């Protein structure tokens, strides 16, 4: 695997994750209380022995660059690296990335400089654990020009993905990006014997969909991109490839969540609080790597905690916390009730606010917070109630947003005492 290169796509503006992406690139959004989204594909690559990783981005990449430079440092005896490739003006292109395929096209000369045997293209906004070594070996065994990682979803969800049909050999013979017509989706329902052959549970009414994870022969990738106007892998590159190239499906039956929206991001985090979470973060053989902060364990005094994740460095006093993720350096004052909430924590400690006009960092006394996301460094005053009891689906205000019914307090926001949302 020492000649495989990974390209992680993180260049989108992340509008569906706003306001979490207001000040940061999508791959830099905190997840599970202590990680960043970018840590997932990088960790998957490193566990497969792939240590030449590029991250392609163009929007608000400062915090992402800082996180990567502080986290992924290789010794002088290693050729490994994790590098940011931000959009830039060059002699051949003066434009921003126009899509996933265009981002790769503009950086092909860098990706091929390492003379790789394969170029993996991964997404920067997914939560999953995949054995990328097996993925690469699958491509080699079938002598594929391109291998696409696929999962099986119910036909009712298929219209959100690129859906395919494969033959008995596992070769992709048809591909439709986000089909809407019911008759088209029905024609792509997978026979149960095919599901079994790919390692899936053979249930009726399932479709095979692309996970946006690809393994390319570098020469084929260059041939598909150079001299074309393709901007998107799903809409253009994959359908164009299946006619003239050997394009195969790699079945993945494990946990996978595309967390590009606020409700999906919220739910994916809360799933980690289940007694047996669908994605195990406690694997000693395949940990998720992130920035080492050297924080003490959380202090918990007179709290009632149920089905929650408490990350290091927190100070929780006299609070009730249920079905929630409490991030690093979180401070929660007595009487607070937090339910189904993702609290990302803080970048520093602040026991008393230096400004009497605004609350200290963390959650104040006697607050009630339910079904919410509190971004980094938020200040929630005493007696605040974040409940959305009227069931508003979408809203925008100075100190909060509501997306899909989930209340989001943006990074650094200060919610005055007594506020009710």
C-alpha positions as CSV (number, residue, x, y, z in Angstrom):
1,X,0.0,0.0,0.0
2,X,3.0,2.3,0.1
3,X,2.3,3.5,-3.5
4,X,-1.4,4.2,-3.0
5,X,-2.4,7.9,-2.7
6,X,-5.6,9.2,-1.1
7,X,-7.5,12.3,-2.2
8,X,-10.1,13.4,0.3
9,X,-12.8,15.7,-1.1
10,X,-13.6,18.6,1.2
11,X,-14.0,21.5,-1.1
12,X,-17.7,22.1,-1.0
13,X,-19.2,25.1,0.7
14,X,-21.2,22.9,3.1
15,X,-24.3,25.0,2.9
16,X,-26.5,22.2,4.2
17,X,-24.4,22.1,7.4
18,X,-24.6,25.8,8.0
19,X,-24.1,27.4,10.6
20,X,-21.6,24.7,11.6
21,X,-19.7,25.6,8.4
22,X,-20.0,29.3,8.8
23,X,-16.4,29.8,9.9
24,X,-14.8,26.4,8.9
25,X,-14.5,23.9,6.1
26,X,-16.9,21.0,6.3
27,X,-14.2,18.4,7.1
28,X,-13.1,20.6,10.1
29,X,-16.6,20.3,11.8
30,X,-16.2,18.6,15.2
31,X,-17.8,15.1,15.6
32,X,-18.3,12.7,18.6
33,X,-17.1,15.4,21.1
34,X,-13.4,15.3,20.3
35,X,-12.7,14.5,16.7
36,X,-13.1,16.3,13.4
37,X,-14.8,14.9,10.3
38,X,-11.6,14.8,8.4
39,X,-10.1,12.4,11.0
40,X,-12.4,9.6,9.8
41,X,-11.1,9.2,6.2
42,X,-7.5,10.0,7.2
43,X,-7.7,7.3,10.0
44,X,-9.2,4.8,7.5
45,X,-6.3,5.5,5.2
46,X,-3.6,5.2,7.8
47,X,-5.0,1.9,9.2
48,X,-4.7,0.5,5.6
49,X,-1.0,1.5,5.4
50,X,-1.8,4.4,3.1
51,X,0.1,7.4,4.4
52,X,0.2,9.7,1.4
53,X,-3.0,11.7,1.8
54,X,-4.2,14.9,0.2
55,X,-7.2,17.0,1.4
56,X,-8.8,19.0,-1.4
57,X,-10.6,22.1,-0.1
58,X,-11.4,25.7,-0.9
59,X,-13.8,27.2,1.6
60,X,-12.6,28.5,5.1
61,X,-9.7,26.1,5.3
62,X,-7.7,27.9,8.0
63,X,-8.9,25.8,11.0
64,X,-8.7,22.6,8.9
65,X,-5.1,23.4,8.0
66,X,-4.3,24.1,11.6
67,X,-5.9,20.8,12.8
68,X,-4.0,18.7,10.2
69,X,-0.7,20.4,10.8
70,X,-1.0,19.9,14.6
71,X,-2.2,16.3,14.3
72,X,-0.6,14.3,11.5
73,X,3.2,14.5,11.9
74,X,5.3,11.8,10.4
75,X,8.9,11.0,11.5
76,X,11.9,11.7,9.3
77,X,12.2,8.0,8.4
78,X,8.7,8.0,6.8
79,X,7.6,9.3,3.4
80,X,4.1,9.8,4.7
81,X,2.2,13.1,4.8
82,X,-1.2,14.7,5.0
83,X,-1.3,17.8,2.8
84,X,-4.0,20.4,2.1
85,X,-4.5,21.2,-1.5
86,X,-6.6,24.4,-1.5
87,X,-8.0,25.9,-4.7
88,X,-5.6,28.2,-6.3
89,X,-5.0,30.1,-9.5
90,X,-2.4,28.4,-11.8
91,X,-1.2,28.8,-15.3
92,X,-3.7,26.2,-16.5
93,X,-6.7,27.2,-14.3
94,X,-7.8,30.4,-12.7
95,X,-11.2,29.1,-11.4
96,X,-12.4,27.6,-8.1
97,X,-13.2,23.9,-8.0
98,X,-16.4,23.5,-10.0
99,X,-17.2,20.1,-8.5
100,X,-15.7,16.9,-7.2
101,X,-14.2,15.8,-10.5
102,X,-12.9,19.2,-11.3
103,X,-11.1,19.4,-7.9
104,X,-9.3,16.2,-8.7
105,X,-8.6,17.3,-12.3
106,X,-6.9,20.5,-11.1
107,X,-4.7,18.5,-8.8
108,X,-3.9,15.5,-11.0
109,X,-0.3,16.5,-11.5
110,X,0.2,16.5,-7.7
111,X,-1.6,13.2,-7.2
112,X,0.4,11.5,-10.0
113,X,3.7,13.0,-8.9
114,X,4.1,10.1,-6.4
115,X,3.7,7.6,-9.3
116,X,0.9,5.8,-7.4
117,X,-0.5,2.4,-8.3
118,X,-4.0,3.6,-7.2
119,X,-5.6,6.9,-6.4
120,X,-8.4,6.6,-3.8
121,X,-11.0,9.3,-3.8
122,X,-12.8,9.6,-0.5
123,X,-15.4,12.0,0.9
124,X,-14.7,14.3,3.8
125,X,-18.2,14.3,5.3
126,X,-19.0,10.7,6.1
127,X,-18.8,8.6,9.2
128,X,-17.7,5.0,8.6
129,X,-15.0,2.4,9.1
130,X,-13.8,0.7,6.0
131,X,-10.9,-1.7,5.3
132,X,-9.4,0.3,2.5
133,X,-6.7,-2.4,2.1
134,X,-9.4,-4.9,1.1
135,X,-10.9,-2.2,-1.2
136,X,-7.6,-1.7,-3.1
137,X,-7.0,-5.5,-3.3
138,X,-10.5,-6.0,-4.7
139,X,-9.6,-3.6,-7.5
140,X,-6.4,-5.4,-8.2
141,X,-7.9,-8.9,-8.2
142,X,-10.5,-7.9,-10.8
143,X,-8.0,-5.8,-12.7
144,X,-10.6,-3.0,-12.6
145,X,-10.0,0.4,-14.1
146,X,-12.3,1.8,-11.4
147,X,-13.8,0.3,-8.3
148,X,-16.8,2.0,-6.6
149,X,-17.7,1.2,-2.9
150,X,-21.4,0.5,-2.6
151,X,-23.9,-0.1,0.1
152,X,-27.5,-1.4,0.0
153,X,-30.4,0.9,0.9
154,X,-34.2,0.6,0.7
155,X,-35.6,1.8,-2.6
156,X,-37.4,4.6,-0.8
157,X,-34.0,6.2,0.0
158,X,-32.4,5.5,-3.4
159,X,-33.3,8.8,-5.0
160,X,-30.7,10.6,-2.8
161,X,-27.8,8.6,-4.2
162,X,-26.2,7.3,-7.4
163,X,-27.9,3.9,-8.1
164,X,-26.4,1.1,-10.1
165,X,-27.0,-2.3,-11.7
166,X,-24.3,-4.9,-11.7
167,X,-23.8,-8.1,-13.6
168,X,-22.9,-11.6,-12.3
169,X,-19.2,-10.7,-12.2
170,X,-19.8,-7.6,-10.1
171,X,-19.2,-5.2,-12.9
172,X,-21.3,-2.1,-13.0
173,X,-23.4,-2.0,-16.2
174,X,-25.8,0.9,-15.5
175,X,-25.5,3.9,-13.2
176,X,-28.2,6.6,-12.6
177,X,-27.4,9.6,-10.4
178,X,-30.3,10.4,-8.0
179,X,-33.1,8.9,-10.0
180,X,-36.6,10.3,-9.3
181,X,-38.9,8.3,-11.5
182,X,-40.3,5.3,-9.5
183,X,-40.1,3.0,-12.5
184,X,-36.4,3.7,-12.9
185,X,-35.7,2.9,-9.2
186,X,-37.8,-0.2,-9.5
187,X,-35.7,-1.4,-12.4
188,X,-32.6,-1.1,-10.3
189,X,-33.8,-3.2,-7.3
190,X,-31.1,-5.8,-6.7
191,X,-31.9,-9.6,-6.8
192,X,-31.4,-11.2,-3.4
193,X,-28.7,-13.6,-4.8
194,X,-26.7,-10.6,-5.9
195,X,-26.9,-9.1,-2.4
196,X,-25.7,-12.3,-0.9
197,X,-22.8,-12.4,-3.3
198,X,-21.7,-8.9,-2.3
199,X,-22.0,-9.7,1.5
200,X,-25.3,-8.0,2.2
201,X,-28.3,-9.2,4.1
202,X,-30.6,-10.5,1.3
203,X,-33.8,-8.4,1.9
204,X,-36.3,-7.4,-0.7
205,X,-36.6,-3.9,-2.3
206,X,-32.9,-2.9,-1.9
207,X,-30.8,-0.9,-4.3
208,X,-27.1,-0.6,-4.6
209,X,-25.9,3.0,-4.2
210,X,-22.5,4.6,-4.5
211,X,-20.8,5.7,-1.3
212,X,-18.8,8.3,-3.2
213,X,-15.6,6.2,-2.5
214,X,-13.5,5.3,-5.5
215,X,-10.3,3.4,-6.3
216,X,-8.9,4.5,-9.7
217,X,-6.2,3.3,-11.9
218,X,-4.3,6.6,-12.2
219,X,-3.9,6.4,-16.0
220,X,-7.7,5.8,-16.3
221,X,-8.5,8.6,-14.0
222,X,-6.4,11.0,-16.1
223,X,-8.0,9.7,-19.3
224,X,-11.5,10.3,-17.9
225,X,-10.7,13.8,-16.7
226,X,-8.2,15.4,-19.0
227,X,-9.7,17.0,-22.0
228,X,-13.3,16.7,-20.7
229,X,-15.6,19.2,-19.0
230,X,-16.8,16.7,-16.4
231,X,-17.2,18.4,-13.0
232,X,-18.9,15.6,-10.9
233,X,-18.0,12.0,-10.4
234,X,-21.6,10.7,-9.9
235,X,-23.4,12.6,-12.6
236,X,-20.7,12.4,-15.3
237,X,-17.5,10.5,-14.7
238,X,-19.0,7.2,-13.5
239,X,-21.7,6.9,-16.2
240,X,-19.1,7.8,-18.9
241,X,-16.6,5.2,-17.5
242,X,-18.9,2.1,-17.5
243,X,-19.2,1.9,-21.2
244,X,-15.5,1.7,-22.1
245,X,-13.8,0.7,-18.9
246,X,-13.9,-2.1,-16.3
247,X,-15.9,-0.6,-13.5
248,X,-16.6,-2.9,-10.5
249,X,-18.6,-2.6,-7.3
250,X,-17.1,-3.3,-3.9
251,X,-19.8,-4.3,-1.4
252,X,-19.6,-2.6,2.1
253,X,-22.1,-3.9,4.6
254,X,-20.8,-2.0,7.6
255,X,-21.9,1.3,9.3
256,X,-21.9,4.3,7.0
257,X,-23.6,7.7,7.4
258,X,-23.5,10.6,5.0
259,X,-23.7,13.5,7.5
260,X,-24.0,16.4,5.1
261,X,-27.1,17.9,6.8
262,X,-27.8,19.2,10.3
263,X,-30.4,16.5,11.2
264,X,-28.1,13.7,9.8
265,X,-25.1,15.2,11.7
266,X,-27.2,15.4,14.9
267,X,-28.5,11.8,14.6
268,X,-25.1,10.3,13.7
269,X,-23.6,11.8,16.9
270,X,-26.5,10.6,19.1
271,X,-26.2,7.1,17.7
272,X,-22.8,7.0,19.4
273,X,-24.5,7.1,22.8
274,X,-26.4,3.9,22.3
275,X,-25.4,0.9,24.5
276,X,-24.0,-0.8,21.5
277,X,-23.3,2.0,19.0
278,X,-23.4,1.1,15.3
279,X,-19.9,2.6,15.0
280,X,-17.5,1.4,17.6
281,X,-15.1,4.2,18.7
282,X,-13.4,1.9,21.3
283,X,-11.5,-0.3,18.9
284,X,-7.9,-0.6,20.1
285,X,-6.8,-2.0,16.7
286,X,-8.3,0.8,14.6
287,X,-8.6,4.0,16.7
288,X,-9.7,7.3,15.2
289,X,-6.7,9.6,15.2
290,X,-7.0,13.3,16.2
291,X,-5.1,16.1,17.8
292,X,-3.7,15.1,21.2
293,X,-4.8,17.7,23.8
294,X,-3.4,16.2,27.0
295,X,-6.5,17.1,29.0
296,X,-7.5,15.7,32.4
297,X,-10.5,13.4,32.8
298,X,-13.9,15.0,33.2
299,X,-15.0,16.0,36.7
300,X,-18.6,14.9,37.4
301,X,-20.2,16.1,40.7
302,X,-23.8,15.2,41.7
303,X,-25.0,14.6,38.1
304,X,-27.5,12.1,36.7
305,X,-26.0,10.8,33.4
306,X,-27.7,8.3,31.2
307,X,-26.6,6.9,27.8
308,X,-24.2,9.7,27.1
309,X,-20.6,10.3,25.9
310,X,-18.5,12.5,28.2
311,X,-15.2,13.6,26.6
312,X,-12.1,14.7,28.6
313,X,-11.6,17.9,30.3
314,X,-15.2,18.6,31.2
315,X,-16.5,20.0,34.5
316,X,-20.1,18.9,35.1
317,X,-21.9,19.9,38.4
318,X,-25.4,19.0,39.5
319,X,-26.7,18.4,36.0
320,X,-29.0,15.9,34.3
321,X,-27.6,14.7,31.0
322,X,-29.4,12.1,28.9
323,X,-28.7,10.7,25.4
324,X,-26.1,13.4,24.7
325,X,-22.5,14.0,23.6
326,X,-20.6,16.3,25.8
327,X,-17.4,17.6,24.2
328,X,-13.9,18.5,25.4
329,X,-13.6,21.2,28.1
330,X,-17.4,21.4,28.5
331,X,-18.6,23.3,31.6
332,X,-22.2,22.6,32.8
333,X,-23.6,24.4,35.9
334,X,-26.0,23.0,38.5
335,X,-29.6,22.5,37.7
336,X,-29.0,22.2,33.9
337,X,-30.9,19.5,32.0
338,X,-29.4,18.4,28.7
339,X,-31.2,15.8,26.5
340,X,-30.5,14.6,22.9
341,X,-27.9,17.3,22.5
342,X,-24.5,17.5,20.9
343,X,-22.3,19.9,23.0
344,X,-19.0,20.4,21.2
345,X,-17.2,22.0,24.1
346,X,-14.6,24.7,24.2
347,X,-11.1,25.6,23.1
348,X,-10.2,27.0,26.5
349,X,-11.4,27.2,30.1
350,X,-13.2,30.3,31.5
351,X,-14.6,29.9,35.1
352,X,-16.0,33.5,35.2
353,X,-16.8,35.7,32.3
354,X,-14.6,38.8,32.0
355,X,-17.6,40.7,30.7
356,X,-20.6,41.1,33.1
357,X,-22.9,41.5,30.1
358,X,-22.4,38.0,28.7
359,X,-22.4,34.5,30.3
360,X,-19.2,32.4,30.9
361,X,-18.3,29.7,28.5
362,X,-20.6,26.6,28.8
363,X,-24.1,26.0,30.0
364,X,-25.4,28.1,32.9
365,X,-27.5,27.2,35.9
366,X,-31.1,25.8,35.5
367,X,-31.0,25.6,31.7
368,X,-33.1,23.1,29.8
369,X,-31.7,22.1,26.4
370,X,-33.2,19.4,24.2
371,X,-32.6,18.3,20.6
372,X,-29.9,20.8,20.0
373,X,-26.3,21.3,18.8
374,X,-24.1,23.7,20.8
375,X,-21.0,24.6,18.7
376,X,-17.6,25.3,20.1
377,X,-17.2,28.2,22.7
378,X,-20.9,28.9,23.1
379,X,-22.1,30.8,26.2
380,X,-25.5,29.8,27.5
381,X,-26.9,32.1,30.2
382,X,-28.7,31.0,33.3
383,X,-32.3,29.8,32.9
384,X,-32.1,29.5,29.1
385,X,-34.6,27.0,27.5
386,X,-33.8,25.6,24.1
387,X,-36.7,23.3,23.4
388,X,-38.4,24.3,20.1
389,X,-41.7,23.2,21.7
390,X,-43.7,24.6,18.8
391,X,-41.9,22.3,16.4
392,X,-40.5,24.9,14.0
393,X,-38.6,23.2,11.2
394,X,-36.5,26.1,9.8
395,X,-35.6,29.4,11.4
396,X,-32.8,32.0,11.5
397,X,-31.9,34.4,14.3
398,X,-28.9,36.3,15.7
399,X,-27.9,33.7,18.3
400,X,-29.5,30.5,16.9
401,X,-30.7,28.6,13.8
402,X,-33.2,25.8,13.5
403,X,-32.5,23.2,10.8
404,X,-34.9,20.2,10.4
405,X,-36.3,20.9,13.9
406,X,-32.8,20.8,15.5
407,X,-31.7,24.0,17.3
408,X,-28.1,25.0,16.5
409,X,-26.2,27.6,18.5
410,X,-23.3,28.7,16.3
411,X,-19.7,28.9,17.3
412,X,-18.9,31.6,19.8
413,X,-22.5,32.7,20.2
414,X,-23.8,34.1,23.5
415,X,-27.4,33.3,24.5
416,X,-28.6,35.8,27.2
417,X,-30.1,34.5,30.5
418,X,-33.7,33.6,30.4
419,X,-33.9,33.2,26.6
420,X,-36.6,30.8,25.4
421,X,-36.4,29.2,21.9
